[in-house]
Amino acid sequence: MLLVFACSLGWTWITRTVVIDEWLQVLAGYLAVWLPLVVVLWVADAVRGRRSRWRDFGFGITWIDLLWGAGAGLVARGIASLVELGATGRTSLDGGVLALPTGFALWFGVILAPVVLAPLVEETFYRGLLLRALARRTRGAHVVALALAVVVCATVFALMHLAVSVGLSGTAAWMTFTGALVLGLATGVLAATTGRLGSAIIAHVVFNGTLIAALLAR
């Protein structure tokens, strides 16, 4: 987590002091967040020392996971929007007139990265590795251990989104934290109850996808 924050902060400082092409800013910004997570996943996978190890992270999907994931993603987006509306009078869907990038920065930074790659990388790390590790090491009843693991994992997930949102205003940062926390709780419950990442990944895709669709429709 500290490495993710350090990489993001360092890259933000570089972009503010050096003139860099927009597409490279977008690409490196995401890599600064994801590479530390991927490295940790690779190390965790390697130390197991046996074939088909990635299954230990909960990879798997069924048709019912598609249904549960889509429904949970929409509900999470609705709850996050209601909380934002009640606290600030607007939601992330009401982002105003945004200057969207063009070319690679648009297709990768606005569409591919948040809607496809982020759900895969982040759910594998937070719900596939962190959630399972917390549940195994939490004392007490099984249900209590899972519930505590879901809450802690979602809080870490939200705090990390807040930490890498350098440059956002107080209101925008708070909305980012709220949305990530609601999503983290929803995907954590899905992963904990199904034992698979399929529904959590789909929920993450739908949660981010609805926001991107709303912004692109403006």
N, C-alpha and C positions, 0 to 999 in steps of 0.2 A: 504494500500500500504506500509506504514511504517512497519507494522507487518510482511508482506511478506519479505521485505528486511532484517529486523532484524533476522527473523528465518533462512533465507538462509545464511546470514553472520555468524550467530552463529554456524550453522551446518558445514559450511566450516571450521571455526576455530577448531571445535572439530575433524573433520576428519584429520586435519593437525597436531594435537597434540596427538591423540589417535589412536592406531591401531584398525581398524574396518573392518569386512568382507566386501568384495566388494558388495555383494547383499544388505547388510544393508545400506551401503553408498548410493546406488542408490535409494532404497526405501525411506529412510528418506529425501534424497535430494528433491525428488518430493513432499513428504508430507509437507515439510517445506514451499513450495510455494503454495500448493493447500489447505491445512487445513485452513489457514486464509480466503481464498476466500469462502470456503464451509461454514465456520462459519458465515460470513457476509451474505451469501445467506440464510442460515437457519434463521438468525435473521430477515432479511428483509421479508422472507416468513411468519414468525411467527407473526410479528406485524400487518399483514393484517387481521388476525383473522377470516378467513372464509375458507371453503372447496374449493378444486380445485384451490388453490392459485397459484400453480406453473405455471398455464396457463398464469398468468400475466407476466411471464418472456418471453413469446413468443414461448413456446414449441409447435411444430407442423411441419409437413413435408408433402409435396405432391410430386407427380412424377416429376413435373416441377422443384421443389427445387433440386432434384437429378441432373438434367441436368444443371441448373444454377450454382449449387455448384461445380460440377466437372469442368465445364468450367472456372469458376472464380478462382478456385484453381490452375489450370494449367496456366492460364494467369498471376496470381499473382506470381507464381514460375518463369515464364519466365521473367517478368519484374524485379523481384529481381535479377535474374541471370544476366540480361543485365546491370543493374546498378552496380552490383559487378564487372562484367567483365570490364566495362569501367573505373572503379575507381581503381581497384587493379590488373587487368589482369587475374583474376581467379574468380571462383564462389564457392559457398558452395558445389556444386556438384563435384568440383575438390578438394576434401579434402585431396588428397594425400593418403599415406599408413597409415591407421588408425588401431590401435590395439583394435579391438572390444572385449568387454567382452564375457564371456561365461555363460552358465547356466541361472539362474534366472535373473542375471544382463543384459543379452542379450535380453531375451524374454520380460522382463518387462521394463527395462530402455531404450532399443533401439527400441522396436517394439510396445508393448502394451501401454505404457505410452504416448509417443509422438503422436502416430497415432490414438488411441482410446480415452484414458482418458483425455488427454490435451484438445482436441477439445470440449469435453462435458463440462468439468469444466470451462475452460477459456471462451468459448463462452457464457455459461450461465451467468457468472459474468460480463464480459466486454460488451457483446452485449445485453444480456438479462436484466441485472440490471443497469449497469453504463450508457450505451447508452440511455436507456429509461429515466433514471432519469435526465440526462443532457438535453435531448430533451424537457422534460416537464418543465424544469426550465430556458430554454433559451428564452429570449425575442425576439420578431420580428416575421417575416413571418414564416409559417410552414416549408417551404422548407429550408429557411436560418437556422432555428433552428436545423433541422435534419442534414444539412451539417456541421454546426459547431460542433454538438454533435459527428458526425462521426469522424471528424478530431481530436478533443480533445481526444476522447476515443482511437483512434488508436495511438496517441502520447503517452498516458499513458501506453497503452499495450506494445508499443515498448520500452519505458523507463524502464518498469518493467523487460522485458526480458534482457535489458542491465544491470540493477542493480543486477540481480541474476546470471549474467555470470561472477562470480568472478574467477579470475585466467586466463581468456582469454587474448590473446595478443591484442594490439590496433586494428589491422586489423580484427581479428576474432570477436572482440566485435562490431566493426563498421558493419560488415556483419550481425551479429545477429540483431542489431538494424534496419538495412535497411530491412531485410527480414520480421521482425515482423511488421514494419510500413506499408509495402506494403500489407501484409496479413490483418492487422487491418483495413486498408482503404477498401479493397475488401469485407471483411466480414461485415464491418459496413454498406456499401452501400447495401449489400444483405439484412441484417436484417432490415434496415430502409425502404427499398422499398417494401419488402414482408410482413413485420410485423411478420415474423416467424424466428425461429432460425435454421430451418432445412437446408436451403441452406448454411448458414454461417458455420454450423458444418461440412457439407460435404466438403466445400471449405477448411476448416482447415485440415480435414483428408487428402485430396488430396495434399495440399501444403506440409504437413509434410511427407506424405507417399512417394511422389516422391523423396524427399531427402533421406529418409531411404532406399528406394529401390536402389538408385544409390550407396549409401555407401555399402550396403550388396552385390551388384553385383561386387564389386572390388575384 
